[in-house]
Amino acid sequence: MYPYIANTPKDEKEMLKRIGVESIDELFADIPKDLRLNRELDLKTAMTEAEVTRHMNELGKKNCTNEYVSFVGGGVYDRHIPSVVDHVISRSEFYTAYTPYQPEISQGTLQVIFEYQSLITNLTGLDVSNASLYDGASALAEAAFLAVDKTRNKEIIVPDNIHPNTMRVVETYLRFKNIDLVVIPTSEKGTFKKTALEEKISKNTAGVIVQNPNFYGLVEDEIEEIVKLTHENKALLIMSVDPITLGVLKSPGEYGADIAVGDGQSLGNGLNYGGPYLGFMAATNKLIRKMPGRIAGQTVDKDGKRGFVLTLQTREQHIRRGKATSNICTNQALNALAASVYLVALGKKGIQEVANQSAQKAHYLYQQILEKTDFKPVFDHPFFMEFAIQSDRSATDVKSELLKEGFLGGIELEQCNAKFKNGLLVAVTEKRTKEEMDQFVQVLEGLK
């Protein structure tokens, strides 16, 4: 079988005739001329299939980062993935399975979703989980929609210390549904400020968003008060969390949050050059009929045998469009399976160990940097496994020097917020060794 066979001129003519147009130009007539390329593609001479394969492999090598040690975080982390994860998700009955529209022929897939949901509710301390969403950013936007749909208010409040990329996704989602996004400033120490919320929250507020740890890796310390204030104003509290940190930090359910979301990349999913990942969402029982996507449930058949069904699907295809809470049509089934296998393989103690090692190693590196280099902390506040540092040297130059020595040095904070000039956000996971961290510090020490 050929990977790709181009259409012949005869094929194109027959296809255009069937569509009812005379030419390719007529087919694309609705595209404004100023948006068209208006020139031929700059392609080299045609290559054979073998030559194309060789060429693409060479291009792929340019993306290879296996030889680098990563200290980059910002929501995507270089974690150890047990071999059992890839072994299970590589089984053909999983990676070739289609979405489970017909429960009677999708029992295995439905059971995976059910078990995944159970694991997410255990992790977040909430009552119900859906089958997964596309990623952490869109999951947060969906949570905002849920809050608006439940309260019938049209305002979401968010601090400016959530992930900047997530902020842009949420802004885009809400703008086109005419929902107001109110961004409030954080404290000098980089955390959510209750007093700032008190000034903005009102009877029009549908939901309040808190990210813990926040984008800068800082652990929020006023969540209980924020939850209380939010509920006093009849709004919902939405928490965006890193699932690994829940091994040692209080869960959203323990705080009294209504909705918890986050990115599940850390749960057995590789970096994958940016995706695919999965977003998770859990909520209280009172929100179950408003949750986006699908929810799998457990039942028994007429013979009393255990079985699985799609219990709820609040999307346009299944209910009246005006009552749909979301237009998400599917879930990240294979990524959710990877997360399930990872969580089961590690168990409660394993997740705690991963979280503890990440935190302890991050604090070791942080102290070594402060003691041995001219870098200073950006914030004076407890952090989990990411921390912000800065010096008089350009963060771009610092990352360039680190890269020469085989290190991916972190995220340039100035690209996220102009006030953090020369700032660098450094992440440490359980994969990092003492030798790697000491070498990282040595490079920083040698910067002139």
Buried (B, 14 or more C-beta within 10 A) or exposed (E): EEEEEEEEEEEBEEEBEEEEBEEEEEBEEEEEEEEEEEEEEEEEEEEEEEEEEEEEEEEEEEEEEEEBBBBBBBBBBBBEBEEEBEEBBEEEEBEEBEBBEEBEEBBBBBBBBBBBBBBBBBBBBBBBBBBBBBBBBBBBBBBBBBBBBBBEBBBBBBBBBBBBBBBEBBEEBBEEEEBBBBBBEBBEEBBBBBEBBEEEBEEEBBBBBBBBBBBBBBBBBBBEBBBEBBBEBEBBBBBBBBBBBBBBBEBBBBBBBBBBBBBBBBBBBBBEEEBEBBBBBBBBEEBBEBBBBBBBBBEEEEEEEEBBBBBBBBBBEEEEEEEBBBEBEBBBBBBBBBBBBBBBBBEEEBBBBBBEBBBEBBBBBBEBBBEEBEBEBBBEBBBBBBBBBBBEBEBEEBBEBBEEBEBBBBBBBBEBBEEBEBBBBBBBBBBBEEEBBEBBBEBBEEBE
